[in-house]
Amino acid sequence: MNNNNFAKLRQALGSFPTGVTVVACRNSNNEPLGFTANSFTSVSLDPQLISICIDKKSFNIDLFSVTKHFAVSILSEDQQFISTIFATPNEDRFKEVHWESKQTKSPIISNSVAWFDCNTEQIINAGDHLMLIGKVVAFDSSPKTPLMYLRGNYVNLGLEQKMLLAMENKNTAIIVGAIIEWRKRVFLLEDKESDSLYFPSASRLGHINDSQSLLGKLNNLNISINEHYLFSVFENAEDKTSLIYYRAQVKEGAEALEENLYDFDSIPFDKLNDEASRIMLKRYIKERELNAFGIFVGKESEGKVEAISKTNQN
Ligand SMILES: Cc1cc2nc3c(=O)[nH]c(=O)nc-3n(C[C@H](O)[C@H](O)[C@H](O)COP(=O)(O)O)c2cc1C
């Protein structure tokens, strides 16, 4: 398959929304090892079987290709940082999370939405992956909201609910902004008077023909974007404004935006007009680098953004 087809297939496969899990087992020294996987599938109720697929290029393929047991933990929406840890190179991923073990002693992420403790039933050679079929020997589940993954992005259902709540509250002003990226560069507007930078924003998302809306303003700036995703919903602690931020990639015409595009490596953060924007942009860059390059990025939860729900700062 040529590279173009490969990318197209990845894109098509990514349009199937999934949950996010951590698959884990122990090595011969009894140490816990695991990785992030969204290839989890329920296979059979009787007998009780589930499956996951592991890339043959995976660092731990030798262990997973012989393991007698493994466990799958389904992550909740406030465990996105755990997905990040288990998808990036790290000597000891388990050092950074709470975990426990049950019947097979395979590691289970504490407070996950559900977990399945399995004996390995079958390992199937499947192209560039191995498919592990597990026989469930113990499991549990809770009503927590799961983290979701779609088109290479985490989807946070709680965030959507927060946005609806913010929009329903007629007493709070709403600002809808956008983090717009083009090839590892972010689009920022400049206020020459105060020598500061800010994200494009408006009082509503709207549509391209509504010049007072965010999409209309972007259209007037000749910015054509691909589909946009909800990225952050929070409340400004000072004026109680609700801020709703989307993220999007420039589709075409980026050349014309040249002077407003700032390289991820050289963003003048001190010029951003508020702390919330700085924190949000830093988080965006970390998450984008993980999606694109899979490098180690550490924990993302360093922000001090006043979230509407303090438990979830997305
Ligand atoms: C949301 C998400 C889902 C993933 N799903 C899988 C998967 O199903 N199988 C897999 O082998 N890798 C998957 N990966 C990639 C691995 O988590 C990643 O390559 C990890 O570093 C592998 O760890 P290891 O090489 O240390 O074993 C996924 C990554 C993310 C962010």
The ligand as an SDF file (V2000), in Angstrom:
LIG
                    3D

 31 33  0  0  0  0  0  0  0  0999 V2000
   -5.8050    6.4960   21.8150 C   0  0  0  0  0  0  0  0  0  0  0  0
   -4.6910    5.5390   21.4630 C   0  0  0  0  0  0  0  0  0  0  0  0
   -4.9900    4.2490   21.0920 C   0  0  0  0  0  0  0  0  0  0  0  0
   -3.9880    3.3260   20.7950 C   0  0  0  0  0  0  0  0  0  0  0  0
   -4.3220    2.0550   20.4590 N   0  0  0  0  0  0  0  0  0  0  0  0
   -3.3570    1.1300   20.2410 C   0  0  0  0  0  0  0  0  0  0  0  0
   -3.6800   -0.2320   20.0110 C   0  0  0  0  0  0  0  0  0  0  0  0
   -4.8440   -0.6200   20.0050 O   0  0  0  0  0  0  0  0  0  0  0  0
   -2.6710   -1.1200   19.8070 N   0  0  0  0  0  0  0  0  0  0  0  0
   -1.3510   -0.7110   19.8300 C   0  0  0  0  0  0  0  0  0  0  0  0
   -0.4620   -1.5780   19.6330 O   0  0  0  0  0  0  0  0  0  0  0  0
   -1.0060    0.5800   20.0390 N   0  0  0  0  0  0  0  0  0  0  0  0
   -1.9640    1.5140   20.2770 C   0  0  0  0  0  0  0  0  0  0  0  0
   -1.6430    2.8130   20.5320 N   0  0  0  0  0  0  0  0  0  0  0  0
   -0.2350    3.2030   20.5270 C   0  0  0  0  0  0  0  0  0  0  0  0
    0.4900    2.7450   21.7910 C   0  0  0  0  0  0  0  0  0  0  0  0
   -0.1940    3.1010   22.9620 O   0  0  0  0  0  0  0  0  0  0  0  0
    1.8820    3.3830   21.8360 C   0  0  0  0  0  0  0  0  0  0  0  0
    2.5570    3.1200   20.6230 O   0  0  0  0  0  0  0  0  0  0  0  0
    2.7020    2.9140   23.0070 C   0  0  0  0  0  0  0  0  0  0  0  0
    3.8350    3.7300   23.1170 O   0  0  0  0  0  0  0  0  0  0  0  0
    3.1500    1.4700   22.8630 C   0  0  0  0  0  0  0  0  0  0  0  0
    3.9340    1.1940   23.9840 O   0  0  0  0  0  0  0  0  0  0  0  0
    5.2200    0.2530   23.9700 P   0  0  0  0  0  0  0  0  0  0  0  0
    5.9170    0.4580   22.6420 O   0  0  0  0  0  0  0  0  0  0  0  0
    6.0330    0.7290   25.1300 O   0  0  0  0  0  0  0  0  0  0  0  0
    4.7130   -1.1440   24.1470 O   0  0  0  0  0  0  0  0  0  0  0  0
   -2.6290    3.7310   20.8420 C   0  0  0  0  0  0  0  0  0  0  0  0
   -2.3230    5.0560   21.2190 C   0  0  0  0  0  0  0  0  0  0  0  0
   -3.3440    5.9530   21.5300 C   0  0  0  0  0  0  0  0  0  0  0  0
   -3.0000    7.3570   21.9560 C   0  0  0  0  0  0  0  0  0  0  0  0
  1  2  1  0
  2  3  1  0
  2 30  2  0
  3  4  2  0
  4  5  1  0
  4 28  1  0
  5  6  2  0
  6  7  1  0
  6 13  1  0
  7  8  2  0
  7  9  1  0
  9 10  1  0
 10 11  2  0
 10 12  1  0
 12 13  2  0
 13 14  1  0
 14 15  1  0
 14 28  1  0
 15 16  1  0
 16 17  1  0
 16 18  1  0
 18 19  1  0
 18 20  1  0
 20 21  1  0
 20 22  1  0
 22 23  1  0
 23 24  1  0
 24 25  2  0
 24 26  1  0
 24 27  1  0
 28 29  2  0
 29 30  1  0
 30 31  1  0
M  END
$$$$
